[in-house]
Amino acid sequence: MEFADRDEPIPEIPTLDAVGAEFPVRLATLVPQPGIRETGVNTISSSVNDGPFCLEAAAITYAILWNPDDLDDPVNHVELHPDIAAAIADPSPKLPAVAVEMLQWARFPSAYEAVQTHVLDEDESVADRLALHMRNVIGNTFREQRDPTPQLPWSFIDPPVERDAVDASVVVDGVELPAVSIDDEHVTGVGVELDDAVATVVLAKHLLPLVRLELTRRPRPAEGKG
C-alpha cells in the first residue's frame, strides 16, 4: 500500500458499521455463512448544486474461505505481491487499525464489491444498476482477461448491458423475491428491488461453489445492540 510511506497523517478508513449508520437505508449483504467474511466497503456519493454530498450506493467486499475452520491453512491463501506480503508481515505504524485489518484479509481470495446497495432512483432500472455494477467488478478484477485496450480503463470485451437481463429470483431475509440476472463469461449478477432500495450482487464464477447467494439487510449498529 503506497499510502503507508507518506509523511502526512493517513485518514481513517470508514468501517462497515460507520457506513451502515450513515447510509439512508439498511445495507444489503450476503447471509452469514462459514466461507465468507465482510472485509470492507466502498461508497458512492453525489452533490447537487454544490450542496452537501449524499451517499447513494455502498458496496461490500468479502474474503472467501476454502477452509473456514483454519484461516492459516495455506489452501485459503492467494499469492501476494512481495510489497503486500511485507506490509502484512510488518504493518506501518502510520496505518489506521482498519487498514491493518484490511491488509490481513488480503491473504484470501476476494469477492470485490460483491453486494451493492443503491438508493432508489426512478430514472434507473434494476437491470441498469446491475449491468453497471458488473462492469465495475469486471474492470477491477478481470482486467487482464477482458481489456484489449489498457489505455481505456472502462473498455473491455463484451461488457454486460441492461438488455442482457432475464427474470430470476433471490431470497432476501427469508423471502423469495422477483429479481433479474445477467450472465457473463467471468461473473454472474443478480439484482432485486427492495422496499426502499435496490440490491445487486456480482460474484466471480469460480467462487460460486463457496458462496450461498442469499441476502439479508444489515441491522444498523444501534439496532444490533438492542
MOTANOR-V443388 format. One record per backbone hydrogen bond with DSSP energy under -0.5 kcal/mol. CO is the residue of the C=O (numbers start at 1). NH is the residue of the N-H. If there is no record, write none. Layout:
co->(CO | CO)
nh->(NH | NH)
//
This chain:
co->(1 | 2 | 3 | 9 | 12 | 15 | 16 | 17 | 18 | 19 | 27 | 29 | 33 | 35 | 37 | 40 | 42 | 44 | 44 | 46 | 48 | 54 | 56 | 57 | 58 | 59 | 60 | 60 | 61 | 61 | 62 | 63 | 64 | 67 | 70 | 73 | 74 | 76 | 81 | 81 | 82 | 83 | 84 | 85 | 86 | 88 | 92 | 96 | 97 | 98 | 99 | 100 | 101 | 102 | 103 | 104 | 105 | 107 | 109 | 110 | 111 | 111 | 114 | 114 | 115 | 116 | 117 | 118 | 121 | 125 | 126 | 127 | 128 | 129 | 130 | 131 | 132 | 133 | 134 | 135 | 136 | 137 | 138 | 142 | 143 | 146 | 146 | 149 | 151 | 152 | 154 | 155 | 156 | 161 | 162 | 166 | 168 | 170 | 171 | 172 | 175 | 175 | 177 | 179 | 180 | 181 | 182 | 186 | 187 | 188 | 189 | 190 | 191 | 192 | 192 | 196 | 197 | 198 | 199 | 200 | 201 | 203 | 204 | 204 | 205 | 207 | 208 | 211 | 212 | 214 | 215 | 216 | 216 | 220 | 220 | 221 | 222 | 223)
nh->(4 | 5 | 6 | 11 | 14 | 19 | 20 | 21 | 22 | 23 | 218 | 216 | 36 | 65 | 63 | 61 | 59 | 56 | 57 | 54 | 51 | 46 | 119 | 44 | 117 | 42 | 114 | 115 | 39 | 40 | 111 | 37 | 109 | 70 | 73 | 76 | 77 | 109 | 84 | 85 | 86 | 87 | 88 | 89 | 90 | 91 | 95 | 100 | 101 | 102 | 103 | 104 | 105 | 106 | 106 | 107 | 108 | 78 | 64 | 112 | 62 | 114 | 116 | 202 | 60 | 200 | 58 | 198 | 124 | 129 | 130 | 131 | 132 | 133 | 134 | 135 | 136 | 137 | 138 | 139 | 140 | 141 | 142 | 146 | 147 | 148 | 157 | 152 | 153 | 155 | 156 | 149 | 159 | 164 | 165 | 181 | 179 | 177 | 215 | 175 | 172 | 177 | 170 | 168 | 191 | 166 | 189 | 205 | 184 | 203 | 182 | 201 | 180 | 194 | 199 | 120 | 194 | 118 | 192 | 116 | 190 | 188 | 207 | 208 | 208 | 210 | 211 | 213 | 214 | 31 | 173 | 29 | 218 | 223 | 224 | 225 | 225 | 226)
//
